[in-house]
Amino acid sequence: MSSGKAEVSPRVEKLLASMTPAEKIGQLIQYFYFQLPESDVDSGLPERQTDLVEQALAAGRAGSLLFVTDPATSNRLQRQAVAGSAHGIPVLFGFDVIHGLRTIFPVPIALAASWNPELIEQAQTVAAREARAVGIHWAFAPMVDIARDPRWGRMIEGAGEDPFLAAAVAAAQVRGFQGSHLGADEHIIAGPKHFAGYGAAVGGRDYDEVDLSDQELWNTYLPPFQAAIDAGAGNIMSAYMDLNGVPATGNRWLLHDVLREGLGFEGFVVSDANSARDLETHHFAADLPDAGVRALNAGLDLEMTIVEPAYGHLDEALADGRVDLERIDASVRRLLAVKEALGLLDNPFVDEDAARVTLADPAHRDAAREAAEGSAVLLRNEGDLLPLAATSVQKLAVIGPLADSKRDTLGPWIFDYDLEETVTVLDGIRSHLEQPTVEVTYAAGVPAFARKYPSMFDMWGDGSRADENADAEAELANAVRTATEADVAVVVIGERQDMIGEHASRASLDLPGNQLALLQAVVATGTPTVVVLLSGRPLDLRWAQENVPAILQVWYPGTRGGEAVANLLFGQAVPGGKLPFSWPRTAGQIPMHYAHTRSHSPENQGRRYWDEESTPLYPFGHGLSYATFEYANPSVSAASVGRDESVTVGVDVTNTSGQDGVEVAQLYLHQRYGSSSRPVRLLKGFQRVPVAAGQTIRVEFTISPAERRYWSSATRDWVLDATVFDVWVGTNSEAELHTEFTVQR
C-alpha cells in the first residue's frame, strides 16, 4: 500500500520561502488549454483561449495545465512555464485518462464488470504508461461515485451500485495509474472523483443537487474513496453539485472534516472544471472573488478553470485578510512536493521520439482485447446458442448501425484515439471468419440516429449525427432480407457513445433510433438471433429477454473490441463478466439496488408495484458462462466468534459442464438485528476462480470485523454489533446457498 502524500523536502520548503505571494497564488491555478479550430464559433469558449493561458504562463500565474496530449506542445508550454517563473517552476499536466489514451480499453463500468482487480490494474497501467510518455502527469480518474440511478449518464465512468465492489475497483485503478509510489517510473498521479455523492443527483439529472443521509454517505458513497486513499491516491477532485444544501467545492465540512480528518487524505484537492467559479452560480458566493475565498478556505488546493479564475483574486483577499498566507502556503507546499516527487523540478520535459514508440506498443492492444473479453457479460443464452460453431455457419448476418461504427466501439470520454486501428464488431467477425466457406453479410437496418439535444463533445466533432435523408423502410427491408438469407443473425444494438457520459442523462431506458422494431423484424424471420449490446447502462430489454435466445453485453469494448466480441461469439474466449448493477425492467423502477432494507411486509417485496414486477430483469452480480457451476457444502470456521474476531466461510464450486470456465463466487452478508436495520444482503467477498470442466474446488472467504462494521444513524458513530449473521454464497445477489454465524458480546 503506497502513500498518496508527497514528502515535503528541505528543497521544497526553501523554494516556498523564496516565493512572493503572487507567485504562490499562481501555483494554485490550473487552466484548460483548448486547441480547437479558430473557426469553431459554437464551442462556447472565449476567443483565443490559448492566448489567455500563454499569457498566464509568461507571468508565472499558472501552476498546472490540462488537455494537452501532444509531446511537442507539452514541451513548448513547459518551456514557457519555466521561463515565466522567477524560480523556474514547471507546470503539472493533467488529462482525462478515463479508459485509455491512445489504446482504448473498455469503459470503466465494463472493467468493473470483470470483477477482476488484476485486469483492471493492468489496463490502467497501460493507460498510465502512454499518458506519461506524452507528458501527462496526472489522470482525472478513477471516478468512484456510486451510481444507483442509470438515468445518470456518468455511471459509465464508475463501478456501479455496490460500495464493496467499487472499493476493490477503485484501489485497483489507483495501483494501475500510480504504481508502487507517487512518482513511480511510467506512472501518473491518480485523481479519484467526485467528492462526494455526485452519483446520487436528484432524478439522475447531471449536476443537480444531492441529498444524502449520513448513513448513506458513510456506508455507501465514501467507501470507494477510502479504498482509493488507502491505495495511495495523490489527488482528489471535488464535485460540482450541492451536497445537502452546500456546494461540494465550498464545503469545509466535506473537504476538511470528512476528507482529511475522517478519511485521512494527505494529497492535494482540485476542483472540477469551473466549480470554484460556480460557487457564485450556486448563489453561495457573492461574486467571483468571494468564490475564490470560500473555495480556498474550504480546503480546495488547486482551481481548475477554462476562463478567468476565481483564485486570480486571492491577492486582494490576502491583502484585506479574508484569507491568510499560511492557508495559501499549505496548498502550494502540497503541489510543489508533488512536482518534486514526479521529478519535474529537475527534468520537466518528455522524449518526443520515445513517446511515439510507447504509443505504438502492440502489447497495449493485446491488453485491450483481453480486457474486452474479460468484461463482457452473457445475459442470456437459451438453448446454448452461444458459442457459435464456425464450421456449421455458411452465412452470417451482422445487423445494426453500431456494428460498423468505429467511434461507438470506443465509447465516450476519449480524445487521443486512432480510428484507423479500431476494430468494430463487423470487422472482428469478418476477420475471425476469414475463410471461403463462410460469408458475412451486413445491413444497418435503421438509419443513423442521434440524441435529441446536442452533446457537450460536439466541439471535438465527437457528437453523433442522424441520417435524416435515409430511407428507413428500405433499410429495414434490407436487414430483414439479409437476416432471412443467413444461418445466424448477430444484431448489434445499444446507445451511441455520446448518449451516455457527462451531460448525457436520459429520461427513459428505451432503445433509441427504432432499434427495437429492427430487432423484432429480424427475430420474426425465424433466423437464430444473437443480440450484442453496446451500452454503459441498463436498457429496456424486456422484449429481448422473452424473445431472443442469446444476449451478450459487451459495453463499449475499445480499440480491439471487435476482435474480443468475435472471440466470445465463437468460443475462443468464454464470457466471465458479472453485472456491477441491478438491471431494472423499466425506468419506472429506478432507483433499484439489491441492498435495500427488509422493511414492512417482506413477503410482498417483489410486488411493490401493481403494474410491473418489483424485481430486476437481471440481478446484481448476474452473468452466465459457456460453463455451468454448482455451489455446495457451505461451512463456517466457527459458529460463534467475538466482536474482534474473524470467521472463514468455505464452499465447494463445481464445474458441471464439459467446458472450462471462470466463475466469480460471491459472498453476501446480512445482520439480523442491531443498532440499525441493515440491508437484506451486502456483498462482502468475491473471488474470480478458474474451474476446469468437471472439477470441484473449495473457495474460502474471510469475514473480518471490517466487513461487519457500519455507521449507525442511531449512535452517530461506527458500530460492531453482537448479533446473528446470515451468509449466502453463489453466482449473484440472489444466491440461495445459506449458512450463519453469531457474534458474541
PyMOL commands that set and color helices and strands:
alter all, ss='L'
color gray80, all
select helices_A, chain A and resi 10-18+21-27+49-58+71-84+108-113+117-134+153-157+163-178+198-200+202-204+214-221+223-230+248-250+252-262+278-281+288-298+310-319+325-341+352-359+362-375+382-384+390-392+401-404+406-410+419-421+425-432+458-460+472-484+497-499+515-524+542-547+561-569+587-589+602-607+705-708
alter helices_A, ss='H'
color red, helices_A
select strands_A, chain A and resi 29-32+64-66+92-95+138-139+189-190+235-237+242-243+246-247+268-270+303-305+377-381+395-399+439-443+488-494+529-534+550-553+629-636+640-641+647-655+661-671+682-691+696-703+710-712+717-719+724-730+737-743
alter strands_A, ss='S'
color yellow, strands_A
deselect
rebuild
show_as cartoon
